[in-house]
Amino acid sequence: MDRRFFLKSSAYGLAGLTMVDRPVGHILANQRRPLAVGIVGFGSRGSGIASIIRTVPGIALHAYSDILENQLQLAGRQFTEAKAYPDYRKLLENPAIEAVIIALPEHLHYPAAVAALQAGKHVYLEKTMVHTMEEAEQLVQTAARYPKQVLQIGHQYRYYQLYHRVLEVIREGFIGDVTQYECQYHRNSDWRRPVSDPKLERQINWRMYKEYSGGLMTELCAHQVDILNWFNGSPPASVVAIGGIDYWKDGRETYDNIRAIYAYPNGVKASVSSILSNAYNGYSIRILGSKGTIVVQRTKALAYPEQVKAHLTTVDGVTGATAESWGQGKPMELKFSNQDGQNRDPTAYALMDFVSCIGEGRKPFSNVETGKDTARAVLLANKAAEQGTMQYLI
């Protein structure tokens, strides 16, 4: 691999980013006032988003909702400027709320999103978009009836310029032909949250129960599957998977480990795994090209050129030079710049573009159609593991 290609790529900076996809995550310069939003679901994700909102221009938290009294009390102490609603339907009736961020357990995503659209609100809906295959199609149809309202899905890494940088390098051919991806989202924990009252077990640890969640595939792997769909330009064609409850045998129903292999229409194969018994390398995407490899980590990406050693061979009396890979060369970090030159959480840039989409009346980069494709892909991976059969998406 020619090192100069990587050095040239690293020098492109922000100007090259717009070549991959349109710019995302900017705030309208003429925006007169912050967008008034309410958060539906104030658990760890909802409260985290509320904290991010405080740092993002153009958006302001006016209300929040949760059915658990202790979470409402905690929110009240931290966000005194916002109004509490034990019932999110009452929040939706407030005409001052222009948009809602839905961070409820997965099984409530669809009914809450439909109710918000019907109430005339713009919607930022956390991933995975829905809990069932049927809901995926139904939400696409429902959203089509409200064309003036923005429905953005919370796959925030689409708005993080690191991934735009990586895709640009792939499209420029610097790592050759890409036919394989290896993705992992590994942790070493039981993934549980403390429960003060046993009666609240299923409400608080809803990720452990199939009635409420798809487990590791929908809660963690969906991030990387969404990137795979984006980079390959389509949803996968098929998936096989295997999983189980083999380490944390504590009454949970969703897997504590799963491994899936996706096949894309362009011939690309992608492995996706998530386990809860080992955190080595944690979050990682390895992109394997014929001339090099890109390893994407949380906040950076490293490019490893293939070391190729030339040697002479003789076939049928004809001597010629051939090349053989002998491993990876010295890694080079891909440089990138975020939209505002700051190092914000990827969700901040997703929210910034949510505001811009509302102001400009345009479709989000992470929208109901891309959300549907990712939801179907991870839900069918679970089905493939449960049934022991290959599942077909297209």
GIHU-V333066 format. One record per residue. N is the residue number from 1. RES is the residue in one small letter. SS is DSSP state (helix for helix, strand for strand, loop for the rest). BURIAL is b if it has 16 or more other ideal C-beta (glycine too) atoms within 10 Angstrom, else e. Layout:
n:N res:RES ss:SS burial:BURIAL
n:N res:RES ss:SS burial:BURIAL
This chain:
n:1 res:m ss:loop burial:b
n:2 res:d ss:loop burial:e
n:3 res:r ss:helix burial:e
n:4 res:r ss:helix burial:e
n:5 res:f ss:helix burial:b
n:6 res:f ss:helix burial:b
n:7 res:l ss:helix burial:e
n:8 res:k ss:helix burial:e
n:9 res:s ss:helix burial:b
n:10 res:s ss:helix burial:b
n:11 res:a ss:loop burial:e
n:12 res:y ss:loop burial:b
n:13 res:g ss:helix burial:e
n:14 res:l ss:helix burial:b
n:15 res:a ss:helix burial:e
n:16 res:g ss:helix burial:b
n:17 res:l ss:helix burial:b
n:18 res:t ss:helix burial:e
n:19 res:m ss:helix burial:e
n:20 res:v ss:loop burial:b
n:21 res:d ss:loop burial:e
n:22 res:r ss:loop burial:e
n:23 res:p ss:loop burial:e
n:24 res:v ss:loop burial:b
n:25 res:g ss:loop burial:b
n:26 res:h ss:loop burial:e
n:27 res:i ss:loop burial:b
n:28 res:l ss:loop burial:e
n:29 res:a ss:loop burial:e
n:30 res:n ss:loop burial:e
n:31 res:q ss:loop burial:e
n:32 res:r ss:loop burial:e
n:33 res:r ss:loop burial:e
n:34 res:p ss:loop burial:b
n:35 res:l ss:strand burial:b
n:36 res:a ss:strand burial:b
n:37 res:v ss:strand burial:b
n:38 res:g ss:strand burial:b
n:39 res:i ss:strand burial:b
n:40 res:v ss:strand burial:b
n:41 res:g ss:loop burial:b
n:42 res:f ss:loop burial:b
n:43 res:g ss:loop burial:b
n:44 res:s ss:helix burial:e
n:45 res:r ss:helix burial:b
n:46 res:g ss:helix burial:b
n:47 res:s ss:helix burial:b
n:48 res:g ss:helix burial:e
n:49 res:i ss:helix burial:b
n:50 res:a ss:helix burial:b
n:51 res:s ss:helix burial:e
n:52 res:i ss:helix burial:b
n:53 res:i ss:helix burial:b
n:54 res:r ss:loop burial:e
n:55 res:t ss:loop burial:e
n:56 res:v ss:loop burial:b
n:57 res:p ss:loop burial:e
n:58 res:g ss:loop burial:b
n:59 res:i ss:strand burial:b
n:60 res:a ss:strand burial:e
n:61 res:l ss:strand burial:b
n:62 res:h ss:strand burial:b
n:63 res:a ss:strand burial:b
n:64 res:y ss:strand burial:b
n:65 res:s ss:strand burial:b
n:66 res:d ss:loop burial:b
n:67 res:i ss:loop burial:e
n:68 res:l ss:loop burial:e
n:69 res:e ss:helix burial:e
n:70 res:n ss:helix burial:e
n:71 res:q ss:helix burial:b
n:72 res:l ss:helix burial:b
n:73 res:q ss:helix burial:e
n:74 res:l ss:helix burial:e
n:75 res:a ss:helix burial:b
n:76 res:g ss:helix burial:e
n:77 res:r ss:helix burial:e
n:78 res:q ss:helix burial:e
n:79 res:f ss:loop burial:b
n:80 res:t ss:loop burial:e
n:81 res:e ss:loop burial:e
n:82 res:a ss:loop burial:b
n:83 res:k ss:strand burial:b
n:84 res:a ss:strand burial:b
n:85 res:y ss:strand burial:b
n:86 res:p ss:loop burial:e
n:87 res:d ss:loop burial:e
n:88 res:y ss:helix burial:b
n:89 res:r ss:helix burial:e
n:90 res:k ss:helix burial:e
n:91 res:l ss:helix burial:b
n:92 res:l ss:helix burial:b
n:93 res:e ss:loop burial:e
n:94 res:n ss:loop burial:b
n:95 res:p ss:loop burial:e
n:96 res:a ss:loop burial:e
n:97 res:i ss:loop burial:b
n:98 res:e ss:loop burial:b
n:99 res:a ss:strand burial:b
n:100 res:v ss:strand burial:b
n:101 res:i ss:strand burial:b
n:102 res:i ss:strand burial:b
n:103 res:a ss:loop burial:b
n:104 res:l ss:loop burial:b
n:105 res:p ss:loop burial:b
n:106 res:e ss:helix burial:b
n:107 res:h ss:helix burial:b
n:108 res:l ss:helix burial:b
n:109 res:h ss:helix burial:b
n:110 res:y ss:helix burial:b
n:111 res:p ss:helix burial:e
n:112 res:a ss:helix burial:b
n:113 res:a ss:helix burial:b
n:114 res:v ss:helix burial:b
n:115 res:a ss:helix burial:b
n:116 res:a ss:helix burial:b
n:117 res:l ss:helix burial:b
n:118 res:q ss:helix burial:e
n:119 res:a ss:loop burial:b
n:120 res:g ss:loop burial:e
n:121 res:k ss:loop burial:b
n:122 res:h ss:strand burial:b
n:123 res:v ss:strand burial:b
n:124 res:y ss:strand burial:b
n:125 res:l ss:strand burial:b
n:126 res:e ss:strand burial:b
n:127 res:k ss:loop burial:b
n:128 res:t ss:loop burial:b
n:129 res:m ss:loop burial:b
n:130 res:v ss:loop burial:b
n:131 res:h ss:loop burial:b
n:132 res:t ss:loop burial:e
n:133 res:m ss:helix burial:e
n:134 res:e ss:helix burial:e
n:135 res:e ss:helix burial:b
n:136 res:a ss:helix burial:b
n:137 res:e ss:helix burial:e
n:138 res:q ss:helix burial:e
n:139 res:l ss:helix burial:b
n:140 res:v ss:helix burial:b
n:141 res:q ss:helix burial:e
n:142 res:t ss:helix burial:b
n:143 res:a ss:helix burial:b
n:144 res:a ss:helix burial:e
n:145 res:r ss:loop burial:e
n:146 res:y ss:loop burial:b
n:147 res:p ss:loop burial:e
n:148 res:k ss:loop burial:e
n:149 res:q ss:loop burial:b
n:150 res:v ss:loop burial:b
n:151 res:l ss:strand burial:b
n:152 res:q ss:strand burial:b
n:153 res:i ss:strand burial:b
n:154 res:g ss:strand burial:b
n:155 res:h ss:loop burial:b
n:156 res:q ss:helix burial:b
n:157 res:y ss:helix burial:b
n:158 res:r ss:helix burial:b
n:159 res:y ss:helix burial:b
n:160 res:y ss:loop burial:b
n:161 res:q ss:helix burial:b
n:162 res:l ss:helix burial:b
n:163 res:y ss:helix burial:b
n:164 res:h ss:helix burial:b
n:165 res:r ss:helix burial:b
n:166 res:v ss:helix burial:b
n:167 res:l ss:helix burial:b
n:168 res:e ss:helix burial:b
n:169 res:v ss:helix burial:b
n:170 res:i ss:helix burial:b
n:171 res:r ss:helix burial:e
n:172 res:e ss:loop burial:e
n:173 res:g ss:loop burial:e
n:174 res:f ss:loop burial:b
n:175 res:i ss:loop burial:b
n:176 res:g ss:loop burial:b
n:177 res:d ss:loop burial:e
n:178 res:v ss:strand burial:b
n:179 res:t ss:strand burial:e
n:180 res:q ss:strand burial:e
n:181 res:y ss:strand burial:b
n:182 res:e ss:strand burial:b
n:183 res:c ss:strand burial:b
n:184 res:q ss:strand burial:b
n:185 res:y ss:strand burial:b
n:186 res:h ss:loop burial:b
n:187 res:r ss:loop burial:b
n:188 res:n ss:strand burial:e
n:189 res:s ss:loop burial:e
n:190 res:d ss:loop burial:e
n:191 res:w ss:loop burial:b
n:192 res:r ss:loop burial:e
n:193 res:r ss:loop burial:e
n:194 res:p ss:loop burial:e
n:195 res:v ss:loop burial:e
n:196 res:s ss:loop burial:e
n:197 res:d ss:loop burial:e
n:198 res:p ss:helix burial:e
n:199 res:k ss:helix burial:e
n:200 res:l ss:helix burial:e
n:201 res:e ss:helix burial:e
n:202 res:r ss:helix burial:e
n:203 res:q ss:helix burial:e
n:204 res:i ss:helix burial:b
n:205 res:n ss:loop burial:b
n:206 res:w ss:helix burial:b
n:207 res:r ss:helix burial:b
n:208 res:m ss:helix burial:b
n:209 res:y ss:loop burial:b
n:210 res:k ss:loop burial:e
n:211 res:e ss:loop burial:e
n:212 res:y ss:loop burial:b
n:213 res:s ss:loop burial:b
n:214 res:g ss:loop burial:b
n:215 res:g ss:loop burial:b
n:216 res:l ss:helix burial:b
n:217 res:m ss:helix burial:b
n:218 res:t ss:helix burial:b
n:219 res:e ss:helix burial:b
n:220 res:l ss:helix burial:b
n:221 res:c ss:helix burial:b
n:222 res:a ss:helix burial:b
n:223 res:h ss:helix burial:b
n:224 res:q ss:helix burial:b
n:225 res:v ss:helix burial:b
n:226 res:d ss:helix burial:b
n:227 res:i ss:helix burial:b
n:228 res:l ss:helix burial:b
n:229 res:n ss:helix burial:b
n:230 res:w ss:helix burial:b
n:231 res:f ss:helix burial:b
n:232 res:n ss:helix burial:b
n:233 res:g ss:loop burial:e
n:234 res:s ss:loop burial:e
n:235 res:p ss:loop burial:b
n:236 res:p ss:strand burial:b
n:237 res:a ss:strand burial:e
n:238 res:s ss:strand burial:b
n:239 res:v ss:strand burial:b
n:240 res:v ss:strand burial:b
n:241 res:a ss:strand burial:b
n:242 res:i ss:strand burial:e
n:243 res:g ss:strand burial:b
n:244 res:g ss:strand burial:e
n:245 res:i ss:loop burial:b
n:246 res:d ss:loop burial:e
n:247 res:y ss:loop burial:e
n:248 res:w ss:loop burial:b
n:249 res:k ss:loop burial:e
n:250 res:d ss:loop burial:e
n:251 res:g ss:loop burial:e
n:252 res:r ss:loop burial:b
n:253 res:e ss:loop burial:e
n:254 res:t ss:loop burial:b
n:255 res:y ss:loop burial:b
n:256 res:d ss:loop burial:b
n:257 res:n ss:strand burial:b
n:258 res:i ss:strand burial:b
n:259 res:r ss:strand burial:b
n:260 res:a ss:strand burial:b
n:261 res:i ss:strand burial:b
n:262 res:y ss:strand burial:b
n:263 res:a ss:strand burial:b
n:264 res:y ss:strand burial:b
n:265 res:p ss:loop burial:e
n:266 res:n ss:loop burial:e
n:267 res:g ss:loop burial:e
n:268 res:v ss:loop burial:b
n:269 res:k ss:strand burial:e
n:270 res:a ss:strand burial:b
n:271 res:s ss:strand burial:e
n:272 res:v ss:strand burial:b
n:273 res:s ss:strand burial:b
n:274 res:s ss:strand burial:b
n:275 res:i ss:strand burial:b
n:276 res:l ss:loop burial:b
n:277 res:s ss:strand burial:e
n:278 res:n ss:loop burial:e
n:279 res:a ss:loop burial:e
n:280 res:y ss:loop burial:e
n:281 res:n ss:loop burial:e
n:282 res:g ss:loop burial:e
n:283 res:y ss:strand burial:b
n:284 res:s ss:strand burial:b
n:285 res:i ss:strand burial:b
n:286 res:r ss:strand burial:b
n:287 res:i ss:strand burial:b
n:288 res:l ss:strand burial:b
n:289 res:g ss:strand burial:b
n:290 res:s ss:loop burial:e
n:291 res:k ss:loop burial:b
n:292 res:g ss:strand burial:b
n:293 res:t ss:strand burial:b
n:294 res:i ss:strand burial:b
n:295 res:v ss:strand burial:b
n:296 res:v ss:strand burial:b
n:297 res:q ss:loop burial:e
n:298 res:r ss:loop burial:e
n:299 res:t ss:loop burial:e
n:300 res:k ss:loop burial:e
n:301 res:a ss:strand burial:b
n:302 res:l ss:strand burial:e
n:303 res:a ss:strand burial:b
n:304 res:y ss:strand burial:b
n:305 res:p ss:strand burial:b
n:306 res:e ss:strand burial:b
n:307 res:q ss:strand burial:e
n:308 res:v ss:strand burial:e
n:309 res:k ss:strand burial:e
n:310 res:a ss:strand burial:e
n:311 res:h ss:strand burial:e
n:312 res:l ss:strand burial:e
n:313 res:t ss:strand burial:e
n:314 res:t ss:strand burial:e
n:315 res:v ss:strand burial:e
n:316 res:d ss:loop burial:e
n:317 res:g ss:loop burial:e
n:318 res:v ss:strand burial:e
n:319 res:t ss:strand burial:e
n:320 res:g ss:strand burial:e
n:321 res:a ss:strand burial:e
n:322 res:t ss:strand burial:e
n:323 res:a ss:strand burial:e
n:324 res:e ss:strand burial:e
n:325 res:s ss:strand burial:e
n:326 res:w ss:strand burial:e
n:327 res:g ss:strand burial:e
n:328 res:q ss:strand burial:b
n:329 res:g ss:loop burial:b
n:330 res:k ss:loop burial:e
n:331 res:p ss:loop burial:b
n:332 res:m ss:strand burial:b
n:333 res:e ss:strand burial:e
n:334 res:l ss:loop burial:b
n:335 res:k ss:loop burial:e
n:336 res:f ss:loop burial:b
n:337 res:s ss:loop burial:b
n:338 res:n ss:loop burial:b
n:339 res:q ss:loop burial:b
n:340 res:d ss:loop burial:e
n:341 res:g ss:loop burial:e
n:342 res:q ss:loop burial:e
n:343 res:n ss:loop burial:e
n:344 res:r ss:loop burial:b
n:345 res:d ss:loop burial:b
n:346 res:p ss:helix burial:b
n:347 res:t ss:helix burial:b
n:348 res:a ss:helix burial:b
n:349 res:y ss:helix burial:b
n:350 res:a ss:helix burial:b
n:351 res:l ss:helix burial:b
n:352 res:m ss:helix burial:b
n:353 res:d ss:helix burial:b
n:354 res:f ss:helix burial:b
n:355 res:v ss:helix burial:b
n:356 res:s ss:helix burial:b
n:357 res:c ss:helix burial:b
n:358 res:i ss:helix burial:b
n:359 res:g ss:helix burial:b
n:360 res:e ss:helix burial:e
n:361 res:g ss:loop burial:e
n:362 res:r ss:loop burial:e
n:363 res:k ss:loop burial:e
n:364 res:p ss:loop burial:b
n:365 res:f ss:loop burial:b
n:366 res:s ss:loop burial:b
n:367 res:n ss:loop burial:b
n:368 res:v ss:helix burial:b
n:369 res:e ss:helix burial:e
n:370 res:t ss:helix burial:b
n:371 res:g ss:helix burial:b
n:372 res:k ss:helix burial:b
n:373 res:d ss:helix burial:b
n:374 res:t ss:helix burial:b
n:375 res:a ss:helix burial:b
n:376 res:r ss:helix burial:b
n:377 res:a ss:helix burial:b
n:378 res:v ss:helix burial:b
n:379 res:l ss:helix burial:b
n:380 res:l ss:helix burial:b
n:381 res:a ss:helix burial:b
n:382 res:n ss:helix burial:b
n:383 res:k ss:helix burial:b
n:384 res:a ss:helix burial:b
n:385 res:a ss:helix burial:b
n:386 res:e ss:helix burial:e
n:387 res:q ss:helix burial:e
n:388 res:g ss:loop burial:e
n:389 res:t ss:loop burial:e
n:390 res:m ss:loop burial:e
n:391 res:q ss:strand burial:b
n:392 res:y ss:strand burial:e
n:393 res:l ss:loop burial:b
n:394 res:i ss:loop burial:e
